[in-house]
Amino acid sequence: MEKFNVAIVGAGPGGIFAAYELHKLAPSLSVVVIEKGKPLEKRKCPIDGVKIRSCINCPSCSIMNGFGGAGAFSDGKYNITNEFGGDLYQYVGAKQAIELMEYVDTINVENGGAASRLFANDRPDIAKLCLQNDLHLLKAKVRHLGTDINYVVLENLFNALKDHVKFI
Ligand SMILES: Cc1cc2nc3c(=O)[nH]c(=O)nc-3n(C[C@H](O)[C@H](O)[C@H](O)COP(=O)(O)OP(=O)(O)OC[C@H]3O[C@@H](n4cnc5c(N)ncnc54)[C@H](O)[C@@H]3O)c2cc1C
């Protein structure tokens, strides 16, 4: 039986980036990623709106499971902020959390996301308008890959890893 130094369960963003970092920082380690869903190119939901109009409860849901994880066919919005979406900053501090998110952004950009836009809502005028209306503007930068580029980035990450990391 083949043995590995590290086994990662799940090839969602968490698993993919864990494998990416392990390969980069400890290339001598053997790594396996075990994913219960299908490879990216085989992820197809059978709902076609004609023959199949609603969920038939496939044993492995191609929308939620498979290489790329739950958001593989999403709009691909990567929020760079501590103000919503998670609590990483509680573990590593606000500064390092932002640096890590920006680091992930550079990986996405290097792997096919360069043509996408990075938005920022650092607009004192809008923040003021919000306050005047009893609202609070949450500051964030957002990398909007979009569904098509998100898919390309996932393809490229798989291609960058597949000769170094075993995917099952
Ligand atoms: C429709 C949709 C749109 C989204 N859009 C965005 C967005 O634009 N921006 C954003 O930031 N977030 C978005 N999200 C949320 C984002 O997708 C998740 O936060 C992210 O996927 C979580 O990553 P993860 O690796 O922790 O888990 P997941 O992506 O859920 O990956 C876990 C993987 O593990 C596999 N797995 C689970 N159990 C096992 C097991 N026992 N054995 C083997 N494999 C297993 C699953 O099949 C899955 O592929 C969206 C989510 C959805 C559903």
PDBQT file of the ligand as one rigid body, heavy atoms in Angstrom, charges set to zero:
ROOT
HETATM    1  C1  LIG A 201     -22.972  28.554  -4.575  1.00  0.00    +0.000 C 
HETATM    2  C2  LIG A 201     -21.840  29.035  -3.700  1.00  0.00    +0.000 A 
HETATM    3  C3  LIG A 201     -21.218  30.234  -4.005  1.00  0.00    +0.000 A 
HETATM    4  C4  LIG A 201     -20.167  30.718  -3.201  1.00  0.00    +0.000 A 
HETATM    5  N1  LIG A 201     -19.556  31.886  -3.548  1.00  0.00    +0.000 NA
HETATM    6  C5  LIG A 201     -18.540  32.350  -2.812  1.00  0.00    +0.000 A 
HETATM    7  C6  LIG A 201     -17.843  33.523  -3.189  1.00  0.00    +0.000 A 
HETATM    8  O1  LIG A 201     -18.125  34.136  -4.220  1.00  0.00    +0.000 OA
HETATM    9  N2  LIG A 201     -16.836  33.974  -2.374  1.00  0.00    +0.000 N 
HETATM   10  C7  LIG A 201     -16.495  33.296  -1.231  1.00  0.00    +0.000 A 
HETATM   11  O2  LIG A 201     -15.561  33.741  -0.535  1.00  0.00    +0.000 OA
HETATM   12  N3  LIG A 201     -17.126  32.165  -0.863  1.00  0.00    +0.000 NA
HETATM   13  C8  LIG A 201     -18.123  31.680  -1.633  1.00  0.00    +0.000 A 
HETATM   14  N4  LIG A 201     -18.751  30.527  -1.259  1.00  0.00    +0.000 N 
HETATM   15  C9  LIG A 201     -18.290  29.848  -0.053  1.00  0.00    +0.000 C 
HETATM   16  C10 LIG A 201     -17.033  29.053  -0.357  1.00  0.00    +0.000 C 
HETATM   17  O3  LIG A 201     -17.269  28.235  -1.496  1.00  0.00    +0.000 OA
HETATM   18  C11 LIG A 201     -16.658  28.219   0.858  1.00  0.00    +0.000 C 
HETATM   19  O4  LIG A 201     -16.382  29.079   1.927  1.00  0.00    +0.000 OA
HETATM   20  C12 LIG A 201     -15.450  27.353   0.561  1.00  0.00    +0.000 C 
HETATM   21  O5  LIG A 201     -15.708  26.475  -0.516  1.00  0.00    +0.000 OA
HETATM   22  C13 LIG A 201     -15.047  26.561   1.803  1.00  0.00    +0.000 C 
HETATM   23  O6  LIG A 201     -13.878  25.862   1.481  1.00  0.00    +0.000 OA
HETATM   24  P1  LIG A 201     -13.493  24.534   2.236  1.00  0.00    +0.000 P 
HETATM   25  O7  LIG A 201     -12.286  23.990   1.543  1.00  0.00    +0.000 OA
HETATM   26  O8  LIG A 201     -13.403  24.818   3.685  1.00  0.00    +0.000 OA
HETATM   27  O9  LIG A 201     -14.749  23.553   2.095  1.00  0.00    +0.000 OA
HETATM   28  P2  LIG A 201     -15.492  22.994   0.789  1.00  0.00    +0.000 P 
HETATM   29  O10 LIG A 201     -15.374  23.926  -0.359  1.00  0.00    +0.000 OA
HETATM   30  O11 LIG A 201     -16.845  22.573   1.230  1.00  0.00    +0.000 OA
HETATM   31  O12 LIG A 201     -14.654  21.704   0.405  1.00  0.00    +0.000 OA
HETATM   32  C14 LIG A 201     -14.700  20.535   1.150  1.00  0.00    +0.000 C 
HETATM   33  C15 LIG A 201     -14.442  19.367   0.192  1.00  0.00    +0.000 C 
HETATM   34  O13 LIG A 201     -14.252  18.212   0.987  1.00  0.00    +0.000 OA
HETATM   35  C16 LIG A 201     -14.917  17.136   0.389  1.00  0.00    +0.000 C 
HETATM   36  N5  LIG A 201     -15.226  16.197   1.464  1.00  0.00    +0.000 N 
HETATM   37  C17 LIG A 201     -16.035  16.401   2.529  1.00  0.00    +0.000 A 
HETATM   38  N6  LIG A 201     -16.039  15.311   3.322  1.00  0.00    +0.000 NA
HETATM   39  C18 LIG A 201     -15.198  14.422   2.751  1.00  0.00    +0.000 A 
HETATM   40  C19 LIG A 201     -14.787  13.110   3.096  1.00  0.00    +0.000 A 
HETATM   41  N7  LIG A 201     -15.238  12.499   4.212  1.00  0.00    +0.000 N 
HETATM   42  N8  LIG A 201     -13.917  12.469   2.287  1.00  0.00    +0.000 NA
HETATM   43  C20 LIG A 201     -13.453  13.071   1.155  1.00  0.00    +0.000 A 
HETATM   44  N9  LIG A 201     -13.821  14.318   0.758  1.00  0.00    +0.000 NA
HETATM   45  C21 LIG A 201     -14.683  14.978   1.560  1.00  0.00    +0.000 A 
HETATM   46  C22 LIG A 201     -16.142  17.732  -0.264  1.00  0.00    +0.000 C 
HETATM   47  O14 LIG A 201     -16.568  16.918  -1.337  1.00  0.00    +0.000 OA
HETATM   48  C23 LIG A 201     -15.610  19.094  -0.746  1.00  0.00    +0.000 C 
HETATM   49  O15 LIG A 201     -15.166  19.068  -2.090  1.00  0.00    +0.000 OA
HETATM   50  C24 LIG A 201     -19.768  29.993  -2.065  1.00  0.00    +0.000 A 
HETATM   51  C25 LIG A 201     -20.395  28.764  -1.768  1.00  0.00    +0.000 A 
HETATM   52  C26 LIG A 201     -21.406  28.281  -2.569  1.00  0.00    +0.000 A 
HETATM   53  C27 LIG A 201     -22.044  26.954  -2.247  1.00  0.00    +0.000 C 
ENDROOT
TORSDOF 0
